[in-house]
Amino acid sequence: MPVALDLPVPLILALGQAARDAGVTPTDFVILALTDALHERGHPPGDATAGVRQALGLAGDWLDLQRRLRQAGHVLRRHRDGGLYLHDWPFDRPVLPLSDLGYTLAGLTLRFAAPFPGEPVAAPLSQTRAA
């Protein structure tokens, strides 16, 4: 829904620079900043996991999943404990373990028939026996 804001010029310039730095449009930056501010004050706008659950349900592979998650304002990152964590995008801050939503790295690896991007690919069993 379009909304008009009467912002002072210095704020508009700062907003434009911050959006460029984050690699998003000024509109997306304002949406993310307002969402963040509302979350911090205990007023999350709707079910923040609805878009994430939809992305997880519709994705056909890892790249499709990351694209869909970014459209929903999130991204997946590998955590030092070995699991996947949902991060906010574009700020890339951890939000929650993906397992809290009922999804695991192992389950998604099986579903997509591929390791998480950036993970080393294991040699086929036939190659390991020949060595």
C-alpha positions as CSV (number, residue, x, y, z in Angstrom):
1,M,0.0,0.0,0.0
2,P,1.6,3.3,-1.0
3,V,2.3,5.7,1.9
4,A,3.5,9.3,1.7
5,L,6.1,10.5,4.2
6,D,7.2,14.0,4.7
7,L,10.9,13.6,5.4
8,P,13.6,16.2,5.8
9,V,16.2,16.3,3.0
10,P,19.1,15.1,5.2
11,L,17.1,12.1,6.2
12,I,16.3,11.3,2.6
13,L,19.9,11.5,1.6
14,A,21.0,9.3,4.5
15,L,18.3,6.8,3.7
16,G,19.5,6.6,0.1
17,Q,23.1,6.0,1.1
18,A,22.1,3.4,3.7
19,A,20.0,1.6,1.1
20,R,22.8,1.6,-1.4
21,D,25.2,0.3,1.2
22,A,22.8,-2.5,2.0
23,G,22.2,-3.3,-1.7
24,V,18.4,-2.7,-1.6
25,T,16.0,0.0,-2.7
26,P,15.2,2.9,-0.3
27,T,11.6,1.5,-0.1
28,D,12.9,-2.0,1.0
29,F,15.3,-0.4,3.4
30,V,12.5,1.6,5.1
31,I,10.3,-1.5,5.3
32,L,13.2,-3.5,6.9
33,A,14.0,-0.6,9.3
34,L,10.4,-0.2,10.4
35,T,9.9,-3.9,10.8
36,D,13.0,-4.1,12.9
37,A,11.9,-1.1,15.0
38,L,8.4,-2.7,15.5
39,H,9.9,-6.0,16.5
40,E,12.2,-4.4,19.1
41,R,9.1,-2.7,20.6
42,G,7.1,-5.9,20.8
43,H,4.8,-5.2,17.8
44,P,5.8,-7.6,15.0
45,P,3.8,-6.9,11.8
46,G,1.9,-10.1,11.2
47,D,3.4,-13.6,11.1
48,A,7.0,-13.0,10.2
49,T,7.5,-16.8,9.5
50,A,4.6,-17.0,7.0
51,G,6.8,-16.0,4.0
52,V,9.6,-18.2,5.3
53,R,7.3,-21.2,5.5
54,Q,5.9,-20.5,2.0
55,A,9.5,-20.2,0.6
56,L,10.4,-23.5,2.3
57,G,7.3,-25.2,0.9
58,L,7.7,-24.0,-2.7
59,A,11.4,-24.1,-3.3
60,G,12.8,-26.6,-5.8
61,D,16.4,-26.3,-4.9
62,W,18.8,-24.4,-2.6
63,L,19.2,-21.4,-4.9
64,D,15.5,-21.2,-5.4
65,L,15.0,-21.4,-1.6
66,Q,17.6,-18.6,-1.0
67,R,15.9,-16.4,-3.7
68,R,12.4,-16.9,-2.2
69,L,13.7,-16.3,1.3
70,R,15.4,-13.0,0.3
71,Q,12.0,-11.9,-1.2
72,A,10.6,-12.6,2.3
73,G,13.4,-10.6,4.0
74,H,15.5,-13.6,5.1
75,V,18.4,-15.9,4.1
76,L,19.9,-19.1,5.3
77,R,23.4,-19.3,6.8
78,R,25.4,-22.2,8.2
79,H,25.9,-21.9,11.9
80,R,29.0,-22.9,13.8
81,D,26.9,-25.7,15.5
82,G,26.5,-27.2,12.0
83,G,22.8,-26.3,11.6
84,L,21.1,-23.8,9.4
85,Y,20.0,-20.5,10.8
86,L,17.5,-18.1,9.4
87,H,19.0,-14.6,9.1
88,D,17.3,-11.4,8.3
89,W,18.2,-9.8,4.9
90,P,19.9,-7.6,4.0
91,F,21.3,-7.0,7.5
92,D,22.3,-10.7,7.8
93,R,21.6,-11.0,11.6
94,P,20.6,-14.4,13.0
95,V,16.9,-14.7,13.7
96,L,16.4,-18.4,14.7
97,P,17.5,-21.9,14.0
98,L,15.7,-23.3,11.0
99,S,15.0,-26.4,13.1
100,D,12.6,-24.2,15.2
101,L,10.4,-24.2,12.1
102,G,10.7,-28.0,11.7
103,Y,13.3,-28.1,8.9
104,T,16.8,-29.5,9.2
105,L,19.9,-29.4,7.0
106,A,19.8,-33.1,6.5
107,G,16.1,-33.0,5.5
108,L,16.6,-30.2,3.0
109,T,19.8,-31.9,1.6
110,L,17.8,-35.0,0.9
111,R,14.9,-33.1,-0.5
112,F,17.1,-31.0,-2.9
113,A,19.5,-34.0,-3.6
114,A,22.4,-31.6,-3.1
115,P,24.5,-30.2,-0.2
116,F,24.0,-26.7,1.1
117,P,25.8,-24.3,-1.2
118,G,29.4,-23.8,-0.2
119,E,29.6,-27.3,1.4
120,P,32.2,-29.7,0.0
121,V,30.7,-32.4,-2.2
122,A,31.5,-35.9,-1.2
123,A,33.2,-38.1,-3.8
124,P,30.9,-40.7,-5.3
125,L,31.1,-44.1,-3.5
126,S,32.6,-45.7,-6.7
127,Q,35.6,-43.3,-6.6
128,T,36.3,-43.9,-2.9
129,R,36.4,-47.7,-3.4
130,A,38.8,-47.4,-6.3
131,A,41.4,-45.5,-4.2
